Amino acid sequence: MTSSISAWLWSERFWLPENVSWADLERPPPGVEYPHLRHIYIALPLAVGVFLLRQLFERLVAKPCAHILQIQAGAPRQAQSNDVLERVYRSKTSPDTRQLEGLSKQLDWDVRKIQRWFRVRRNQDRPSTQKKFCESMWRFTFYLGIFIYAIRYLWVSPWMWDTRQCWHNYPFQALSPGQFNYYVAELAFYWSLMFSQFIDIKRKDFFIMLVHHLATIMLITFSYANNMLRVGTLVMCVHDASDIFLEAAKLANYAKYQRLCDGLFVVFSISFFFTRLVIYPFWVVHSVLIESWEIVGPYQAWWLLNGLLLVLQVLHIIWFYLVARIAIKAIFKGKVSKDDRSDVDSSSDEETKSKTPIQTLKPKDNGHNGNLNGDAHDH
């Protein structure tokens, strides 16, 4: 049964061009290696290593930087111990009016007192600015490092300057060490993000980002197995570029450098526009949609991958609309309002009345957002 499911999942008629089989890719010429799914199994143990590296980085690098910038962890006020309210809180952090009235009768407490208890209890679970700073610094460091590596590798790759090279002799294209390292690093990072999401800052878009990370992992995995590495590296590089500035803006915000924060967010908005709304559709998607049709011809997986890339482009347009609204406020008002730039945490609006943190938009799609996830990418 397992073999039949595997045969259905990896059907040659679906994934490969006409007259090409998986057996053909199993027999490369001497000295040449083609991508194979088993190659990226190493990404799972590496994801654990990435997670452990992150813990060390946040403790030994990010936290000392936070102390230098006088970003303190802070100790939240503790809610009064109450077993009844605690049980309700575990199922619903913001009870509705009917529940509040029922609790008021049950405990003989004023409704306002119960509301105050839930507000304090939510604040108690809210992550400190220092924790958010450390998380953003880790993401900033990864995006910067992987983008530099990608540019160094792609700069000497002919398909960066002539995207038709992505399809010449496809799918019989040799796997290079640069492609393998880039793919494994990105895949390990997204596996670690998916796992660490359960212990990171809890946000309202938790399940959306969980689905996003899973979709990103699937797209990276399928493009590797399908030997679409050349265009895949272009897609990942384009999506990583703007995320650097978003995380930098968040770091400036947590350090209370508002002007720097606003300036970096404007730079992020400009870079997002050029990478996601210019380079991506007119360079990458054009190559996959038009050039691959002319050189390779369409096949079943071709329609699926192009559909996903076009859906991603629609998301880019929606995300840029949200990003542009924030950037315009930063340019013309000099300071962005709290409603547009607040972290999308699980805390209530009442808890953020005195703060103006940057919104963690993260389009990562990532074919990648992404997100501006915010870590909206992360692809």
Beta strands, then each sheet from edge to edge (+ up, - down):
strand 1: 363-364
strand 2: 370-371
sheet 1: 1+ 2-
end
